[in-house]
Amino acid sequence: MTTTTAPGGLLTPGQAERRRRILRASTALAARGGYEAVQMREVAEGAQVALGTLYRYFPSKVHLLVAVMQEQLIQLHEQVRRHAPAGEDPAARVAETLTTAFHALQREPRLAEAMVRALSFADRSVSSEVDEVAGLTSAIVLEAAALPAPPTAEQQAALRVIGHTWHSTLLSWLGGRASLAEVRADLHTAARLLTAG
């Protein structure tokens, strides 16, 4: 079974429902106690699935929490589609969107910490899932920027820089080394690369 499948993508309805229960249980545990609170046995119990079934869907806690981050980003992408940011230029719209995401994470700091730690711990076995997170981040940025044409090679490079900036500012903010104002300024600076030149 593919663990990187988007909800419902290649799964039967029963499998998709089990996957949703697993992600809900993981999210609840992470929100209460952070990374350390997400124990596979407790996730299985909370999702009402056998431990072996859980491991077939997600081979490790890192796979599981990266999938939780994917779900959060899918929701953010839908939100941006429904309510486009109102900034006057692409960089301002991107900074506004990503700052809004930070505000949402601020409400669940332990969940944010768990997801970011999982991304930081991810090795090659989680590379496709991490690539999906990067792809979702880029899609959100492009949606927010509302650029007039498909991204150029330079804009593709800018998207990667914005993704790296997003990740590093998340780490700094969670570690208490950056304020939300500093995060917004850094994201705005990176987002200006989309229209540089």
Backbone bond lengths (Angstrom), bond angles and torsions (degrees), N, CA, C in turn:
res aa  C-N    CA-C-N  psi(-1)  N-CA   C-N-CA  omega(-1)  CA-C   N-CA-C  phi
1 M - - - 1.458 - - 1.524 109.35 -
2 T 1.326 116.38 139.92 1.457 121.30 178.16 1.520 109.57 -80.61
3 T 1.332 117.36 125.50 1.466 119.58 -179.73 1.512 111.66 -87.14
4 T 1.344 117.17 -10.87 1.463 119.58 -176.12 1.515 112.28 -96.99
5 T 1.320 117.47 3.43 1.453 120.77 -178.39 1.521 110.18 -64.87
6 A 1.325 115.55 134.92 1.459 119.43 174.24 1.521 108.32 -63.16
7 P 1.361 116.96 151.55 1.457 119.54 -176.46 1.521 111.86 -51.17
8 G 1.318 115.73 123.97 1.454 120.77 177.46 1.510 114.15 83.80
9 G 1.346 119.21 -9.59 1.449 122.41 -172.94 1.515 113.25 -58.92
10 L 1.320 118.52 -67.04 1.458 122.46 -179.15 1.520 111.00 -117.09
11 L 1.305 117.58 17.78 1.459 121.50 -176.65 1.519 110.51 -104.11
12 T 1.340 116.04 151.28 1.456 119.88 171.58 1.528 107.71 -69.69
13 P 1.330 118.07 163.21 1.468 119.44 177.95 1.529 112.89 -55.01
14 G 1.341 117.08 -40.22 1.468 120.04 179.17 1.518 112.06 -65.42
15 Q 1.338 116.43 -41.75 1.458 120.55 178.37 1.531 111.23 -65.77
16 A 1.323 115.97 -41.35 1.467 119.99 179.43 1.525 110.78 -62.60
17 E 1.334 116.16 -39.25 1.473 119.89 179.08 1.525 110.53 -67.43
18 R 1.342 117.47 -41.22 1.466 120.04 176.60 1.522 110.31 -60.98
19 R 1.326 116.23 -43.00 1.463 120.49 179.88 1.529 110.53 -61.32
20 R 1.336 116.84 -42.73 1.476 120.42 178.19 1.527 110.94 -61.72
21 R 1.348 116.47 -42.31 1.475 119.53 179.34 1.521 110.77 -63.53
22 I 1.324 116.66 -40.51 1.465 120.70 179.10 1.535 110.08 -62.16
23 L 1.318 116.81 -45.73 1.469 120.17 -178.65 1.524 111.19 -67.42
24 R 1.343 116.97 -37.62 1.469 119.65 177.14 1.520 111.16 -63.44
25 A 1.335 116.57 -44.46 1.464 120.63 179.93 1.522 110.28 -63.73
26 S 1.324 117.29 -41.58 1.471 121.52 179.06 1.514 111.09 -63.89
27 T 1.317 116.48 -43.80 1.469 121.53 -179.81 1.520 110.33 -61.52
28 A 1.329 116.54 -43.67 1.468 120.55 -179.29 1.526 110.94 -64.01
29 L 1.329 117.15 -43.47 1.466 120.18 178.99 1.525 111.26 -64.29
30 A 1.326 116.73 -43.93 1.468 120.67 -179.54 1.518 111.17 -65.18
31 A 1.331 116.97 -39.51 1.467 120.57 -179.42 1.524 110.99 -64.69
32 R 1.339 116.33 -32.47 1.473 119.84 -179.65 1.519 112.13 -80.38
33 G 1.338 117.30 -40.14 1.462 117.98 -170.62 1.507 117.22 -135.39
34 G 1.342 117.91 7.14 1.452 120.26 178.39 1.522 112.75 76.78
35 Y 1.315 115.59 -163.78 1.466 122.77 -173.10 1.521 111.94 -57.41
36 E 1.328 116.66 -46.52 1.472 120.13 -175.05 1.519 112.39 -65.21
37 A 1.338 117.50 -24.76 1.464 120.75 -177.36 1.524 112.54 -75.79
38 V 1.323 117.03 -16.19 1.463 120.08 -178.02 1.525 108.53 -86.72
39 Q 1.323 115.21 92.36 1.469 122.64 177.36 1.520 107.97 -105.80
40 M 1.317 116.50 134.44 1.460 120.02 -172.26 1.530 112.90 -57.56
41 R 1.340 117.37 -39.85 1.468 119.53 179.86 1.534 110.67 -62.86
42 E 1.338 116.68 -41.37 1.465 119.95 179.34 1.518 111.44 -68.74
43 V 1.327 116.87 -36.49 1.467 120.03 175.67 1.522 109.88 -61.03
44 A 1.328 116.90 -46.50 1.465 121.06 -179.89 1.526 110.80 -59.88
45 E 1.336 116.08 -44.31 1.467 119.40 179.00 1.527 110.83 -63.10
46 G 1.344 116.57 -44.95 1.460 120.24 -179.00 1.520 112.59 -64.64
47 A 1.337 115.96 -33.67 1.468 120.26 -179.36 1.522 112.38 -88.53
48 Q 1.330 116.98 -5.86 1.464 123.14 -178.95 1.532 111.19 58.84
49 V 1.345 114.06 47.90 1.459 120.02 173.74 1.525 107.96 -129.68
50 A 1.332 115.71 158.00 1.459 119.67 176.25 1.528 109.44 -68.39
51 L 1.333 116.14 150.10 1.458 120.65 -179.85 1.535 110.81 -58.50
52 G 1.326 116.95 -40.63 1.462 120.46 178.04 1.522 112.22 -62.06
53 T 1.335 116.45 -37.04 1.468 120.65 177.15 1.522 110.41 -63.86
54 L 1.330 116.21 -43.60 1.468 120.34 178.83 1.525 110.44 -57.60
55 Y 1.325 116.74 -45.31 1.459 119.95 -178.27 1.533 112.02 -67.83
56 R 1.329 117.64 -25.30 1.469 119.10 175.65 1.528 110.54 -70.16
57 Y 1.314 116.89 -33.21 1.464 120.82 178.08 1.529 111.21 -79.97
58 F 1.329 115.83 -42.80 1.465 121.67 -175.16 1.525 108.76 -137.79
59 P 1.335 118.32 107.66 1.467 121.44 -174.36 1.529 114.53 -65.99
60 S 1.336 118.48 -17.00 1.464 120.48 -178.67 1.524 110.12 -154.71
61 K 1.304 115.28 169.05 1.463 121.11 176.31 1.520 111.06 -62.59
62 V 1.328 116.51 -35.85 1.467 119.57 179.16 1.525 110.11 -63.80
63 H 1.347 117.15 -46.26 1.473 119.99 176.30 1.533 110.17 -55.66
64 L 1.302 115.25 -43.47 1.461 121.42 -176.66 1.525 111.73 -63.26
65 L 1.329 117.00 -47.99 1.465 119.88 -176.02 1.527 112.36 -74.86
66 V 1.333 117.11 -28.58 1.466 118.59 172.72 1.536 109.16 -66.40
67 A 1.332 117.02 -36.38 1.468 120.40 175.89 1.525 111.04 -65.69
68 V 1.328 117.04 -36.58 1.474 120.31 175.09 1.527 109.47 -60.99
69 M 1.339 116.93 -41.90 1.462 119.75 178.58 1.526 110.66 -64.62
70 Q 1.329 116.60 -38.76 1.470 119.39 175.97 1.528 110.20 -56.71
71 E 1.331 116.42 -45.39 1.464 120.53 -179.97 1.527 111.27 -60.91
72 Q 1.322 116.83 -42.46 1.469 120.75 179.02 1.525 110.46 -62.27
73 L 1.331 116.95 -41.09 1.464 120.85 -179.35 1.522 111.66 -70.44
74 I 1.338 117.36 -35.91 1.465 120.34 175.51 1.527 109.79 -60.38
75 Q 1.328 116.67 -43.11 1.465 120.54 178.52 1.522 111.26 -63.82
76 L 1.346 116.60 -41.47 1.460 119.99 178.42 1.522 110.58 -63.99
77 H 1.327 117.12 -40.55 1.466 121.06 178.92 1.529 110.29 -60.34
78 E 1.319 116.65 -44.46 1.460 120.69 178.21 1.529 110.94 -62.40
79 Q 1.321 116.09 -39.74 1.462 120.62 179.35 1.526 110.66 -63.55
80 V 1.334 116.77 -42.27 1.469 120.38 179.34 1.527 110.05 -65.68
81 R 1.334 116.77 -37.34 1.471 119.62 178.04 1.530 110.95 -63.86
82 R 1.333 116.24 -40.22 1.473 120.17 -177.37 1.519 111.85 -76.69
83 H 1.333 116.85 -36.77 1.465 121.10 -175.68 1.531 108.77 -130.20
84 A 1.322 115.35 87.11 1.464 119.94 -177.35 1.526 109.89 -64.72
85 P 1.344 117.26 139.81 1.467 119.81 177.91 1.524 110.59 -64.69
86 A 1.327 116.00 152.54 1.468 120.62 -171.29 1.521 113.78 -105.60
87 G 1.326 118.38 15.86 1.463 120.44 -179.13 1.513 112.23 -61.39
88 E 1.320 115.91 158.89 1.472 120.40 -174.28 1.525 113.45 -81.02
89 D 1.316 118.49 -17.50 1.457 120.77 178.54 1.526 108.89 -142.39
90 P 1.342 117.57 165.25 1.467 119.70 -175.95 1.526 113.96 -55.78
91 A 1.341 117.02 -42.52 1.473 119.41 -178.49 1.525 110.52 -62.43
92 A 1.331 116.92 -41.83 1.468 120.22 179.99 1.522 110.72 -65.29
93 R 1.330 117.20 -39.51 1.474 120.19 -179.81 1.530 110.87 -66.48
94 V 1.336 115.77 -41.31 1.469 119.14 178.70 1.523 110.34 -64.78
95 A 1.334 116.99 -46.81 1.472 120.71 179.94 1.529 110.57 -60.10
96 E 1.336 116.81 -40.99 1.469 120.60 179.36 1.529 110.61 -62.96
97 T 1.322 116.87 -44.26 1.464 121.24 -178.28 1.522 111.35 -64.39
98 L 1.332 116.64 -47.36 1.460 119.56 -177.57 1.529 111.49 -71.42
99 T 1.331 117.23 -30.89 1.466 119.45 175.23 1.522 110.51 -68.21
100 T 1.328 116.71 -37.45 1.468 120.62 175.18 1.524 110.33 -60.15
101 A 1.341 115.60 -39.67 1.467 119.67 177.18 1.526 110.48 -63.31
102 F 1.331 117.09 -39.25 1.457 120.23 176.94 1.531 110.85 -62.27
103 H 1.324 116.72 -40.45 1.472 119.45 178.34 1.530 110.46 -61.04
104 A 1.340 116.49 -40.02 1.469 120.09 178.06 1.525 110.14 -64.10
105 L 1.330 116.73 -42.59 1.465 120.51 178.63 1.525 111.13 -65.23
106 Q 1.327 116.40 -32.11 1.463 121.17 179.83 1.526 111.06 -60.69
107 R 1.338 116.23 -30.20 1.470 120.24 179.68 1.525 111.67 -73.36
108 E 1.344 116.98 -22.62 1.468 122.02 -179.94 1.530 108.74 -130.94
109 P 1.337 118.18 66.33 1.475 119.71 -173.20 1.523 113.63 -63.26
110 R 1.338 118.37 -33.28 1.472 119.17 179.66 1.518 111.29 -69.93
111 L 1.319 116.79 -37.30 1.460 120.55 175.16 1.529 109.91 -63.82
112 A 1.326 116.53 -44.72 1.469 120.50 178.58 1.522 110.67 -58.96
113 E 1.325 115.83 -44.98 1.468 120.45 -179.61 1.528 110.74 -61.67
114 A 1.322 117.19 -40.73 1.463 121.01 -179.05 1.527 111.00 -64.64
115 M 1.330 116.45 -44.13 1.460 119.81 -178.85 1.528 111.31 -66.36
116 V 1.325 116.33 -42.73 1.469 119.83 -178.35 1.524 110.83 -68.35
117 R 1.327 117.12 -39.29 1.471 119.23 176.15 1.514 111.05 -61.82
118 A 1.324 116.78 -41.15 1.462 119.82 178.87 1.530 110.63 -61.00
119 L 1.320 116.75 -43.08 1.463 119.91 177.64 1.517 110.92 -61.76
120 S 1.322 116.23 -39.91 1.467 120.98 -178.56 1.526 111.25 -68.17
121 F 1.332 116.90 -33.10 1.463 121.36 -177.96 1.533 112.68 -85.09
122 A 1.331 117.15 -10.80 1.465 120.50 -172.63 1.525 111.13 -61.77
123 D 1.339 115.45 131.40 1.459 120.72 176.04 1.528 108.82 -107.60
124 R 1.313 116.54 -165.84 1.468 119.73 -175.15 1.514 112.99 -62.35
125 S 1.322 117.56 -26.06 1.466 119.55 -179.26 1.522 112.14 -67.64
126 V 1.331 116.76 -15.68 1.466 121.86 -178.84 1.537 110.16 -111.51
127 S 1.322 116.68 13.15 1.471 119.33 -172.09 1.522 112.76 -62.31
128 S 1.340 118.02 -38.83 1.468 118.35 -179.24 1.523 111.17 -67.38
129 E 1.337 117.33 -37.60 1.460 120.84 177.68 1.529 111.03 -67.04
130 V 1.329 116.60 -40.88 1.468 120.35 177.87 1.527 109.85 -65.06
131 D 1.340 116.83 -38.10 1.465 120.68 176.47 1.524 110.82 -61.64
132 E 1.347 116.56 -36.80 1.461 119.68 177.92 1.525 111.32 -66.07
133 V 1.336 116.44 -39.09 1.466 120.09 175.92 1.532 109.78 -61.21
134 A 1.334 116.62 -44.97 1.464 120.34 178.58 1.523 110.91 -62.63
135 G 1.333 116.71 -40.70 1.455 120.57 178.97 1.520 112.60 -64.40
136 L 1.332 116.25 -40.86 1.467 120.27 177.24 1.521 111.18 -65.35
137 T 1.334 116.21 -40.98 1.462 119.85 177.91 1.527 110.20 -60.30
138 S 1.336 116.46 -45.24 1.469 120.41 178.47 1.525 111.25 -62.31
139 A 1.335 117.15 -40.73 1.463 120.63 179.61 1.524 111.15 -63.49
140 I 1.321 116.83 -39.51 1.469 121.13 177.98 1.527 109.98 -64.39
141 V 1.331 116.21 -44.48 1.467 120.55 -179.60 1.527 110.21 -62.68
142 L 1.339 116.97 -44.56 1.463 120.13 179.64 1.519 111.55 -63.70
143 E 1.324 115.99 -40.97 1.474 120.09 178.24 1.517 110.41 -61.79
144 A 1.331 116.43 -43.94 1.467 120.83 -179.25 1.527 111.44 -68.03
145 A 1.334 116.50 -40.18 1.463 120.44 -176.72 1.522 111.83 -68.68
146 A 1.343 116.64 -30.79 1.470 121.65 -179.09 1.527 110.99 51.18
147 L 1.324 115.62 50.47 1.465 120.15 178.51 1.530 109.62 -69.51
148 P 1.340 117.46 150.76 1.466 120.02 -172.76 1.527 115.20 -73.59
149 A 1.322 119.26 -15.58 1.462 121.06 -175.80 1.532 109.62 -142.42
150 P 1.330 117.48 168.16 1.479 118.69 174.05 1.527 110.02 -55.57
151 P 1.337 117.70 148.44 1.472 119.90 -174.92 1.524 112.77 -64.34
152 T 1.320 114.92 139.08 1.459 121.51 175.13 1.532 109.09 -76.49
153 A 1.333 116.37 174.98 1.468 120.29 176.75 1.523 110.05 -60.58
154 E 1.334 116.68 -39.27 1.472 120.07 178.70 1.524 110.86 -65.10
155 Q 1.321 116.38 -39.55 1.471 119.42 179.07 1.526 111.39 -69.98
156 Q 1.330 116.77 -34.06 1.462 119.66 174.95 1.525 110.26 -61.61
157 A 1.334 116.42 -41.69 1.467 120.08 176.56 1.522 110.33 -64.20
158 A 1.346 116.49 -39.98 1.466 120.63 178.20 1.519 110.91 -62.22
159 L 1.340 116.79 -38.93 1.472 120.72 178.07 1.524 110.84 -60.53
160 R 1.335 116.34 -40.65 1.469 119.27 178.41 1.529 110.66 -64.50
161 V 1.337 116.55 -41.69 1.468 120.27 179.04 1.530 110.19 -63.64
162 I 1.332 117.08 -41.62 1.468 120.54 178.64 1.526 109.93 -62.42
163 G 1.334 116.98 -41.90 1.461 120.22 177.58 1.513 112.32 -61.72
164 H 1.333 116.82 -42.90 1.468 120.51 177.64 1.528 110.67 -64.51
165 T 1.338 115.75 -40.31 1.467 120.22 179.85 1.523 110.64 -64.83
166 W 1.332 115.30 -42.69 1.467 121.23 177.91 1.536 110.53 -57.19
167 H 1.324 116.02 -46.14 1.458 120.44 -178.41 1.528 110.95 -66.40
168 S 1.326 117.43 -46.37 1.467 119.70 -176.44 1.531 111.51 -69.65
169 T 1.346 117.15 -35.29 1.471 118.16 177.50 1.519 111.13 -70.16
170 L 1.339 116.61 -32.95 1.465 119.53 173.72 1.524 110.81 -59.38
171 L 1.340 115.46 -46.02 1.466 119.99 178.96 1.527 110.83 -61.56
172 S 1.330 116.83 -45.25 1.469 120.51 -178.75 1.523 111.27 -64.52
173 W 1.333 115.94 -42.13 1.462 119.72 -179.12 1.524 111.26 -66.80
174 L 1.338 116.07 -44.65 1.468 119.44 179.53 1.522 111.46 -63.53
175 G 1.338 116.99 -32.61 1.459 121.18 179.49 1.510 113.72 -83.76
176 G 1.341 116.65 3.28 1.461 120.72 178.78 1.523 113.88 74.46
177 R 1.344 116.95 17.28 1.464 120.38 -177.75 1.524 112.63 -97.96
178 A 1.327 117.53 -3.74 1.467 120.79 179.70 1.523 109.01 -144.97
179 S 1.328 114.93 141.05 1.467 120.59 175.73 1.523 109.05 -85.66
180 L 1.340 115.74 166.91 1.459 119.42 177.85 1.526 110.35 -63.08
181 A 1.339 117.70 -34.80 1.471 120.80 178.03 1.527 110.59 -63.91
182 E 1.327 116.74 -40.82 1.467 120.13 178.43 1.529 110.88 -67.53
183 V 1.325 116.08 -39.21 1.464 120.79 177.28 1.533 109.39 -59.75
184 R 1.333 115.96 -48.52 1.474 120.05 -179.15 1.528 110.56 -59.99
185 A 1.334 117.18 -43.18 1.469 120.64 -179.93 1.524 110.89 -62.15
186 D 1.333 117.25 -43.20 1.463 120.39 180.00 1.530 111.14 -65.40
187 L 1.330 116.75 -42.27 1.461 119.89 179.18 1.528 111.13 -64.97
188 H 1.330 116.26 -39.11 1.464 120.30 178.75 1.532 110.52 -64.42
189 T 1.330 116.09 -41.98 1.472 120.46 178.01 1.524 111.05 -60.88
190 A 1.335 116.34 -46.72 1.469 119.59 178.57 1.528 111.04 -64.31
191 A 1.337 117.05 -40.40 1.469 120.34 -177.21 1.527 111.90 -65.34
192 R 1.325 118.39 -26.95 1.471 120.99 178.97 1.528 111.75 -63.57
193 L 1.331 117.02 -20.20 1.464 120.44 177.15 1.534 111.84 -63.34
194 L 1.339 116.72 -23.52 1.473 119.57 -179.25 1.522 112.11 -63.04
195 T 1.325 116.12 -30.11 1.472 119.42 -177.59 1.526 111.62 -117.06
196 A 1.322 116.99 15.62 1.473 120.03 178.91 1.522 109.34 -67.60
197 G 1.308 114.50 143.84 1.458 119.32 177.30 1.505 110.13 77.23
